[in-house]
Amino acid sequence: MKLLVTGGSGLMGSKVAELGLQKGYEVFSGYAHHLPTDGTAVKIDLRNNSSVVEAVKAVRPDVIIHTAALTNVDLCETDKDLAYRMNVQATKTLAEFAREVGAFTVYTSTDYVFDGSRGMYKEEDATDPVNYYGYSKLQGESYCDAVARTCVIYGSRPASGKVNFALWILERLRKGKTVQVVTDQYITPTLNTNLALMVLELAKHRLKGLYHLAGATRISRYDFAVELARTFGLDADLIMKSRMSEMKWAAKRPADSSLDTSKAASCLGAKPWNIEEAMKALKSEVG
């Protein structure tokens, strides 16, 4: 299978490319600024439709896994035009030309399509994003063959020059520094290795439709940070409790955007991992 991964140097895309190569696929990794570590590098600028078209036509993949997006929630709120161009228009263009070359498209979406009023959302639940990031990602869902909504991706390595939430917590604690984490935001955090395995299964079998592909455990951000500290033998007393109302965010965040992954658990061979399984895998990867 010839696979094009957009966002190939990102937290999710890099793991998809890495595991795709291990499975024997021919992998092309799209990137904008940071050269990918796995797969054949292909320049793709989501701000430029012609760049998207040229990449699809040049690779002519069997499957496109579209992980690239403007994911900075506050920037999406303050620059809606850019968010729309990258998250909606680029996705539409990508999907249109994917159909021209016969490629199946898998789109990575987000838990932020929900308002967060109750959590443990199923695929059939009504969407109602509370910020423009969630809105723009929701608009992009309509163009692709398969949609994989996920939640708070983390992994064992920095990606695209940035550390993820889990690595940020671990780095601070290892230096003996305090870290403030909210107690009133609930998530289903997702290890990128687990997510990549599930997404690659969608790609391999061309499974159409909407899937919630996230970790299997609903947990607060604070308790997730404590779990990280416990797993790595670090001082959890350095984790300071805070509230969402204390955060200086430009965009509103949903209070409970946890995802119900029972559909994925019932129909995929690669199951969503609970927090214990994910922590064990993360520790083995970090070393």
C-alpha positions in Angstrom: 0.0 0.0 0.0 1.2 3.5 -0.9 0.5 5.8 2.0 0.6 9.6 2.1 0.6 11.0 5.6 0.1 14.8 5.9 1.7 16.2 9.0 4.3 13.6 8.8 6.6 15.3 11.3 3.8 15.9 13.8 2.9 13.9 16.9 0.4 11.6 15.2 1.7 11.7 11.7 5.2 10.7 12.6 4.0 7.7 14.5 1.7 6.7 11.6 4.6 6.9 9.2 6.9 4.9 11.5 4.5 2.1 12.1 3.4 2.2 8.4 6.9 1.5 7.4 7.2 -1.3 9.9 4.1 -2.9 8.3 5.8 -2.8 4.9 3.9 0.1 3.4 5.5 2.6 1.0 5.2 5.8 3.1 5.4 9.4 2.0 5.4 12.0 4.8 4.1 15.4 4.1 5.6 18.3 6.0 5.6 22.1 6.1 8.5 23.2 8.3 10.2 20.2 10.0 11.7 17.3 8.0 10.0 14.0 8.9 12.1 11.2 10.4 10.3 8.4 8.6 9.1 8.0 5.0 9.9 9.9 1.9 9.5 13.6 2.6 7.0 15.6 0.5 6.5 19.3 1.0 2.9 20.3 1.6 1.7 23.8 2.6 -1.9 23.7 3.8 -2.1 27.5 3.2 -1.6 26.9 -0.5 -4.1 24.8 -2.5 -1.7 24.2 -5.3 0.8 22.7 -2.9 -1.8 20.2 -1.7 -2.8 19.3 -5.3 0.8 18.9 -6.5 1.6 16.5 -3.6 -1.4 14.3 -4.2 -0.7 14.2 -7.9 3.0 13.5 -7.5 2.5 10.6 -5.0 -0.7 9.2 -6.3 -1.2 7.3 -3.1 -3.6 4.4 -2.3 -4.5 6.0 1.0 -4.1 9.5 2.5 -4.1 9.9 6.3 -4.7 13.6 6.8 -3.2 14.6 10.2 -1.9 18.0 9.3 -3.9 21.0 10.6 -3.7 24.3 12.5 -4.1 22.8 16.0 -3.2 25.9 18.0 -6.6 26.5 19.6 -6.0 30.1 20.6 -4.5 31.0 17.2 -7.6 29.5 15.5 -9.7 31.8 17.6 -7.7 35.0 16.8 -7.1 34.2 13.1 -10.2 32.5 11.8 -9.3 33.0 8.2 -6.1 31.1 8.6 -7.9 28.3 10.5 -10.5 28.0 7.8 -7.9 28.0 5.0 -5.8 25.2 6.7 -8.4 23.1 8.4 -11.4 23.3 6.0 -10.3 24.5 2.5 -7.1 22.4 2.4 -9.1 19.3 3.5 -11.7 19.9 0.8 -9.0 20.3 -1.8 -7.1 17.2 -0.6 -10.2 15.1 -0.7 -11.2 16.2 -4.1 -7.9 15.3 -5.7 -7.7 12.1 -3.7 -10.9 11.0 -5.5 -9.2 11.9 -8.8 -6.4 9.5 -8.1 -8.6 6.9 -6.4 -7.1 7.4 -2.9 -9.0 6.6 0.3 -8.9 9.4 2.8 -8.7 9.2 6.6 -9.2 12.5 8.4 -8.1 13.2 11.9 -10.6 15.2 13.8 -11.0 16.2 17.5 -13.0 15.9 20.7 -13.4 19.7 20.5 -16.3 19.3 18.1 -18.4 18.8 21.2 -19.4 21.5 23.8 -18.1 19.5 26.7 -21.3 19.7 28.8 -21.4 16.0 29.7 -18.5 13.9 28.2 -18.2 10.3 27.0 -19.5 11.3 23.6 -20.5 8.7 21.1 -20.2 9.0 17.3 -23.9 9.7 16.9 -24.0 12.5 19.5 -24.8 16.0 18.4 -21.8 18.3 17.8 -21.6 21.9 19.1 -18.1 23.3 19.2 -17.4 26.1 21.7 -14.3 27.4 19.8 -13.3 28.1 16.2 -10.7 25.3 16.2 -13.5 22.8 16.9 -15.7 24.4 14.3 -13.1 24.3 11.6 -12.2 20.7 12.3 -15.9 19.8 12.2 -16.3 21.4 8.8 -13.4 19.3 7.5 -15.1 16.0 8.5 -17.6 16.1 5.7 -15.1 15.7 2.9 -13.2 12.5 3.8 -14.1 8.8 3.6 -13.2 8.0 7.2 -13.1 10.4 10.2 -11.0 9.5 13.3 -11.9 11.8 16.2 -9.3 11.7 18.9 -8.4 13.5 22.2 -5.2 15.0 23.8 -2.6 13.1 21.9 0.7 12.4 23.7 3.8 10.5 22.9 7.4 9.6 23.9 9.2 12.1 21.6 8.8 15.8 20.7 7.3 16.4 17.3 7.5 19.4 15.0 9.8 21.1 17.5 7.2 20.9 20.3 6.7 18.8 23.4 3.3 17.3 24.1 1.4 17.6 27.3 2.8 14.4 28.8 6.4 15.3 28.0 5.9 18.8 29.3 4.7 17.4 32.6 7.6 14.9 32.8 10.3 17.5 31.9 9.0 19.9 34.6 8.8 17.2 37.3 12.3 15.8 36.4 13.7 19.3 37.0 12.0 19.6 40.3 9.7 22.4 39.0 6.1 22.9 39.9 3.4 22.6 37.2 -0.2 23.9 37.3 -2.8 21.5 35.8 -6.5 22.0 35.8 -8.7 19.7 37.8 -12.0 20.4 36.1 -11.2 19.5 32.5 -11.9 15.8 31.6 -10.4 14.0 28.7 -9.6 10.6 27.2 -5.9 11.1 26.6 -4.5 9.1 23.6 -1.0 7.6 23.2 0.1 8.3 19.6 1.2 4.7 19.2 -2.2 3.3 20.0 -3.9 6.0 17.8 -1.6 5.2 14.9 -2.3 1.4 15.1 -6.1 2.1 15.0 -5.9 4.6 12.1 -3.7 2.3 10.1 -6.4 -0.4 10.5 -9.0 2.0 9.1 -6.6 2.7 6.2 -5.8 -0.9 5.4 -9.4 -2.1 5.3 -10.8 1.2 3.9 -13.3 1.4 6.7 -15.6 4.3 6.0 -17.5 6.4 8.5 -16.9 8.1 11.8 -14.9 6.6 14.6 -13.8 7.8 18.1 -10.2 6.7 18.3 -8.9 7.7 21.7 -7.7 6.3 25.0 -10.3 4.2 26.8 -10.0 6.0 30.2 -11.9 9.2 31.1 -9.7 11.2 33.4 -9.1 14.8 34.5 -6.0 16.6 33.2 -4.8 16.8 36.8 -5.2 13.1 37.5 -3.6 12.3 34.2 -0.5 14.3 35.3 -0.5 12.5 38.6 -0.6 9.2 36.8 2.4 10.2 34.7 4.3 11.2 37.9 3.4 7.8 39.5 4.4 5.8 36.4 7.8 7.5 36.1 8.5 7.7 39.9 8.4 11.5 40.1 7.1 13.8 42.8 3.4 14.3 42.3 3.4 17.0 45.0 4.9 19.3 42.4 1.6 19.2 40.5 -0.4 22.2 41.6 -4.2 22.2 41.2 -5.8 24.9 39.2 -9.2 25.6 37.5 -10.1 26.3 33.9 -11.4 29.7 35.0 -7.9 30.7 36.0 -6.4 30.0 32.6 -5.7 33.0 30.3 -7.0 31.3 27.1 -8.2 33.3 24.0 -10.5 30.4 23.2 -13.0 28.7 25.4 -12.3 25.0 26.1 -14.9 22.2 26.6 -15.0 21.1 30.3 -15.6 17.4 29.4 -14.8 16.3 25.9 -14.0 12.7 26.7 -14.9 10.3 23.9 -16.7 6.9 24.1 -14.5 4.4 22.2 -16.9 1.4 22.4 -17.4 1.4 18.7 -13.7 1.1 18.0 -13.3 -1.5 20.7 -16.0 -3.6 19.1 -15.0 -3.4 15.4 -11.2 -2.9 15.3 -8.5 -5.4 16.0 -6.4 -2.6 17.4 -8.3 -1.7 20.6 -8.3 1.6 22.5 -5.9 1.3 25.4 -6.9 2.1 29.0 -4.6 4.4 31.0 -2.6 1.5 32.5 -1.8 0.0 29.1 -0.9 3.3 27.7 1.4 4.3 30.6 3.2 0.9 30.3 3.7 1.5 26.6 4.8 5.1 27.1 7.4 4.1 29.8 8.8 1.4 27.5 9.2 3.9 24.7 10.7 6.7 26.8 13.1 4.2 28.5 
